[in-house]
Amino acid sequence: MRNLTLLLLLLYPLFSFSSNEPGPEDYKLTWLLLAIIVVLLVLPLLRERGKNGKVVLRMPFIRRRLKVDLIPDRHYRPGTLTLVIKNTSRKDIDIAAPVIQFRKLLLIRKFKLKGIDSNVIYPLYLEGGKMHELRISLRVFYDYDPTLRKFYWARVLLSDINGKRYRTRYVTLRKSLYS
């Protein structure tokens, strides 16, 4: 009902011209109204529910080559985070070293993840359709800088060798007023 009312309000100028003769730019108003109507009709088709119940827009023509996800072992105060990188394309991709970002309101700390147990594994060559999993122990970061225990969120930023950037959603490390 609300969409119908909005549609009628937007179409009102089309039917209420004050003169009988069309002006020199009469077609522009018609195209503008048609564009607004198309947007109002297409947006509900692109909406879908995400995993956490939030409404997200899906873009059917834009396809991400990498699907990146960060999974905590517990909901609050996790000990390890698991970074899952899945190559959804058919092409092989070189992935640069990921960066873990800790955030506390306006304060952000970033650390580059170079490998596992002193073994450098990045840049990583990921074949098409394959998946890579990296377990990140937060205790190492907390031992390096004890103030990181007070940070609320963490996420991982990564890019491929061509420069395309990817990032995960924020994971809640501890409760705050916003989480």
C-alpha positions as CSV (number, residue, x, y, z in Angstrom):
1,M,0.0,0.0,0.0
2,R,2.8,2.4,0.9
3,N,4.5,1.7,-2.5
4,L,1.3,2.4,-4.3
5,T,0.9,5.7,-2.5
6,L,4.5,6.7,-3.2
7,L,4.0,5.7,-6.9
8,L,0.9,7.9,-7.2
9,L,2.7,10.9,-5.5
10,L,5.6,10.5,-7.9
11,L,3.3,10.3,-11.0
12,Y,1.2,13.3,-10.0
13,P,3.5,15.8,-11.9
14,L,3.1,13.8,-15.1
15,F,-0.7,14.4,-15.1
16,S,-0.8,18.0,-13.9
17,F,0.9,20.0,-16.6
18,S,-0.3,23.6,-16.6
19,S,-0.1,24.2,-20.3
20,N,-1.4,22.4,-23.3
21,E,1.8,22.8,-25.3
22,P,4.8,20.6,-24.3
23,G,8.0,22.5,-23.3
24,P,11.4,21.9,-25.0
25,E,12.5,19.5,-22.2
26,D,9.3,17.7,-21.6
27,Y,10.8,14.2,-22.3
28,K,13.3,14.6,-19.4
29,L,10.6,14.5,-16.7
30,T,9.1,11.4,-18.3
31,W,12.4,9.6,-18.3
32,L,13.1,10.6,-14.7
33,L,9.8,9.2,-13.6
34,L,10.3,6.0,-15.5
35,A,13.7,5.6,-13.9
36,I,12.2,6.1,-10.4
37,I,9.5,3.6,-11.1
38,V,12.0,1.0,-12.4
39,V,14.1,1.4,-9.2
40,L,11.1,1.0,-7.0
41,L,10.1,-2.2,-8.8
42,V,13.6,-3.7,-8.9
43,L,14.8,-3.0,-5.4
44,P,12.4,-5.4,-3.7
45,L,13.6,-8.2,-6.0
46,L,17.2,-7.7,-5.0
47,R,16.6,-7.8,-1.2
48,E,17.3,-11.0,0.7
49,R,17.8,-12.0,4.3
50,G,21.4,-12.5,5.5
51,K,22.6,-15.1,8.0
52,N,22.0,-12.8,11.0
53,G,18.5,-11.7,9.9
54,K,19.5,-8.4,8.4
55,V,18.3,-7.3,5.0
56,V,21.1,-7.1,2.4
57,L,21.0,-6.3,-1.2
58,R,22.3,-8.9,-3.5
59,M,23.8,-7.9,-6.8
60,P,23.1,-10.7,-9.4
61,F,25.5,-9.4,-12.0
62,I,28.5,-8.6,-9.7
63,R,30.3,-11.7,-8.8
64,R,33.1,-11.8,-6.3
65,R,36.1,-14.0,-7.1
66,L,36.9,-14.8,-3.5
67,K,34.5,-15.5,-0.7
68,V,36.2,-14.5,2.6
69,D,34.7,-15.4,6.0
70,L,36.0,-15.1,9.6
71,I,34.6,-17.6,12.1
72,P,35.2,-17.3,15.9
73,D,35.3,-20.4,18.0
74,R,33.0,-18.7,20.7
75,H,30.5,-15.9,20.3
76,Y,32.2,-13.6,22.9
77,R,35.9,-13.6,23.9
78,P,37.0,-16.1,21.3
79,G,40.4,-17.7,21.6
80,T,41.0,-18.5,17.9
81,L,39.5,-17.1,14.7
82,T,39.3,-19.2,11.5
83,L,39.9,-17.4,8.2
84,V,38.2,-19.2,5.3
85,I,39.0,-18.1,1.8
86,K,37.2,-19.8,-1.1
87,N,38.0,-19.2,-4.7
88,T,34.6,-19.2,-6.4
89,S,35.9,-18.5,-9.9
90,R,37.6,-20.8,-12.4
91,K,40.8,-18.8,-12.6
92,D,43.7,-19.2,-10.2
93,I,44.4,-16.3,-7.8
94,D,47.5,-15.2,-5.9
95,I,46.6,-13.9,-2.5
96,A,48.7,-11.4,-0.7
97,A,49.3,-11.6,3.1
98,P,46.1,-10.9,5.0
99,V,46.0,-8.1,7.6
100,I,44.0,-8.6,10.9
101,Q,42.4,-5.4,12.1
102,F,41.4,-4.9,15.7
103,R,39.0,-2.0,16.4
104,K,37.8,-0.2,19.5
105,L,35.5,2.7,18.5
106,L,37.9,5.1,16.8
107,L,41.1,3.3,17.6
108,I,42.4,0.7,15.0
109,R,45.4,-1.6,15.1
110,K,46.5,-3.6,12.2
111,F,48.9,-6.6,12.0
112,K,50.1,-8.5,8.9
113,L,49.7,-12.3,9.0
114,K,52.7,-13.8,7.3
115,G,52.4,-17.5,7.9
116,I,52.1,-20.3,10.3
117,D,54.7,-21.3,13.0
118,S,57.5,-19.1,11.4
119,N,56.8,-20.5,8.0
120,V,56.0,-17.8,5.4
121,I,53.1,-19.0,3.2
122,Y,52.0,-15.8,1.6
123,P,51.6,-14.8,-1.2
124,L,49.4,-17.9,-1.6
125,Y,48.5,-19.4,-5.0
126,L,44.8,-20.5,-4.8
127,E,43.5,-22.6,-7.6
128,G,39.9,-22.2,-9.0
129,G,37.3,-23.9,-6.8
130,K,39.7,-24.5,-3.9
131,M,39.5,-23.4,-0.3
132,H,42.1,-22.2,2.2
133,E,41.7,-22.2,5.9
134,L,43.9,-20.3,8.4
135,R,43.5,-20.5,12.2
136,I,44.5,-17.3,14.0
137,S,45.3,-17.6,17.7
138,L,44.5,-14.3,19.4
139,R,46.7,-15.2,22.4
140,V,49.8,-14.3,20.3
141,F,48.5,-10.8,19.7
142,Y,47.4,-10.4,23.4
143,D,50.9,-11.5,24.6
144,Y,52.5,-9.0,22.2
145,D,50.2,-6.1,23.2
146,P,48.0,-6.6,26.3
147,T,45.9,-3.5,25.5
148,L,44.4,-5.5,22.6
149,R,42.3,-7.4,25.1
150,K,40.1,-4.3,25.5
151,F,39.3,-4.0,21.8
152,Y,35.8,-4.9,20.8
153,W,35.9,-6.1,17.2
154,A,38.3,-7.8,14.7
155,R,38.2,-8.4,11.0
156,V,40.6,-9.5,8.3
157,L,41.5,-7.5,5.2
158,L,43.2,-9.1,2.2
159,S,43.9,-8.4,-1.4
160,D,45.0,-10.4,-4.4
161,I,48.1,-9.6,-6.4
162,N,46.1,-7.6,-9.0
163,G,45.0,-5.2,-6.2
164,K,41.3,-6.2,-5.7
165,R,40.5,-5.9,-2.0
166,Y,38.4,-8.2,0.1
167,R,37.3,-8.0,3.8
168,T,35.4,-10.0,6.2
169,R,32.6,-8.9,8.5
170,Y,33.5,-7.8,12.0
171,V,33.7,-10.4,14.7
172,T,32.8,-9.4,18.3
173,L,35.7,-10.0,20.7
174,R,34.0,-8.6,23.8
175,K,30.8,-6.9,24.7
176,S,30.4,-3.2,24.3
177,L,27.5,-0.7,24.1
178,Y,27.3,-1.3,20.4
179,S,27.6,-5.1,20.2
